[in-house]
Amino acid sequence: MTDRPVYVQGDLSSLPESKDGPASLAWWGNAGFMLIEGTAFLLAGGSYLYLMVAGSDWPPKGFAPPQLVWGIVFTIGLLLSEIPNRWLIKKARARDEKAVRIGIIIMTLAAFLLFIPRALEFTALGLRWDEHAYGSVLWMLMILHTVHLITDWGDTLVLALWLHTHEVGDRQFADVEDNANYWRFVELSWLPLYALIYWAPRVA
């Protein structure tokens, strides 16, 4: 098989080096990533509901639902983080380099601070993961979301370091927007999990 040259007519010098949004392959990769992980959340939530319906007591006798306080603190903090996240998306689309560098630091710190109430949430579950099916599925939901929280924080941290040590171009602005969109996924995916973990056993 021999290589054949490809001839393109016209001047391509005016085309941008990269694009953001649906015109970018990275955007579609990020969307596919969220779709796959969203399916994992659905399967985990479905497991929880199946066990809740199949069991005679939920939670089992002798165990109380998780304490509410740290779950509420974490949820409020997570939702409030959307304020700087939305601002960061706006600045990335406006190609405001200085604002984006500031915003990415704010989001890195915001995500890191959320580790505190999340760690306290684990202490407030009131049971081990291996005590029974309720404990196992409860810990599974918490760990599943925590892994995504840590993953996005790590990605944001690496992106912040890059933005402060390299030249910022269109590709980096697109990366910032994709990262912020993934953070929204972390926010939105927590809301049904929060309802299952904290309120479903109280309603049941």
N, C-alpha and C positions, 0 to 999 in steps of 0.2 A: 504494500500500500504506500503510495507516494503522496507527499504533501502538495497541496495545490494552493496557490496564492488566491486570496480573496480581494477583489477590487471594490472599493466603496466610492461612489461618486458623491461629490459635495464636500463642503468644509465642515468638519466636526469639531473644530477648535472651540466653538462657542458652547458646546455641551458641558454641563457640570460634571465634576469628577465623581460625585455621588448624589443620591437623592434620599429623602426621608419619607416617612409614611408608607402607604401601600406600593409606592414606586420602588421601594428598596427591598432587596432580598432578605436583609437582616430583619426588617419589619415582619415579613411573612414567617421567618424562622421563629421570631419571638411569639407571634400569634399561634404558631403550631405548638410551641413549647407550652404556652398557657392552656391550649386545648387539651394536650395530653395530660398535664397536671390537673386540670379541672376534672377530667374523667376519673383520675385517681381519687380526688376529693369526693366525687359522686359515689364511687364504689365504696369508699370508707364510710360515708354517711349512710349509704344503703345498708351496710353491714350493721351499723348502729341501730337503725330503725328495725331491721329484721330481728335482732336480738331483743330489742325493747318489746316488740309485739309478741314474740315467741315466749318470753319469760313471764312468769306469773307475778313477779315483783320487780319493779325497776325504779330505783336501784334495789338490790337484794336486801332482805331484812338484816338490820344491824349496821347498815351503811347509809349515810346521808348524801344528798347531792353535793357537789363541790361548793365551797363558800363563794359568795358572789363578789366580794369587794375587789379582789385583784383582777378578776375577769372584767369587771366594769371599768377599772382604772386602765387596763390594757386596751380595751375596746375604744374608750374615749381618746386615749393617746394615739391610737392607730388612726382613728377618723380625723383627729386634728392635724395629723401629719400630711393630710391631703392638701392643706392650705399652702405650705411651702412647696409641695409637690406640684400643684397646679401652677404656681408662680414660676417654678423651674421650667415646666413645659412651655409656658408662654415665652420665657426669655430664650429658651433654646430655639424656638421657631423664629424669634426675632434676631437670632444670631448675635446676642449680646454676650460677648465673651466674659467680661468682668462679672456680670450678674450670674452667669452660669457657674463660674468657678465658686462664687459665694454660695449659691443655691445647692450645689452638690455637696459642699461641706455641711450645710444645715441638714440635708437629708441623711448624710452619713451619721451625724450625731443623733438625729431624731430616731433613726432605726436602732442605733446602739442603746439609747436610753430605754427603749421598749423591752430590751432584754431583762431589765430589772423587774417590772411587774410580771413578765412572762415566767421568770424563774420562781417568783413568789406564787404564781398560779399553780405550779407543779407541787409546791409544798402544801397548797390548800385543797388538793384533790382528796386527801383523806384516806387513800388506799394505794396498795401496790398494784403494778400492772399484772402480776401473776396470781392474784387472789381468786379471780373468777372472770367470766366473760365480760361482765360490766367493766371491771377494772382494765381488762386488756383493750377493749374497744375505746375506752375513755383515753387511755394513754396513747393509743394509736392516733387518734384525732389530734391530740395535743402535739405529739412529736412530729406528725406529718406537717402541720402548719409551722411549727418552730423551725423545721429544716428549711422551709421556703423563706422564712424570715431571715435566717442566718445566711442563706444563699444570696438573697437580694442585697443584704447589708454588705457581704463580701464583694459582690459585683459593684456596688456603689462606691465602696472604699477604693477598689482598684481604679475605677473610673475617675475618682477624685484625684488620686495620685497622678494619673496620666495627664489630666487636664492642667495640673499645676507644674508639670515637668516637661511638657511637650507643647508644640504649636497646636492651636485649636483650629480645626477646619470644619467643613460641612459634614464630613463623616463623623466627627466627634459630637457635633450638635445632634445628629441623628441618633447616635448611641445614647446620649443623655435622654432624649425623648423616649427611646425604646425602654431604657431602664426605668424611667418614671411611669411608663405604662405598665410595666411588670409590677411595680410597687402598688399600683391600683388593683392589680389582680390579687396581690397579697391581702390588701384591705378587704376587697369584696368577698374573697373566698372565706375570710374569717367569720363573716356575719352569720351564715347558716351554721357553721361549726359552733359558734358561740351559742346559738339557740339550742343546738342539740346537746351540747355539754352541760350548759347551766340551767336551761329552762325546760327541756323535754322531760327530764326525770321529775321535775316539780309538777308539771302538768299531768304526767302519767300517774 
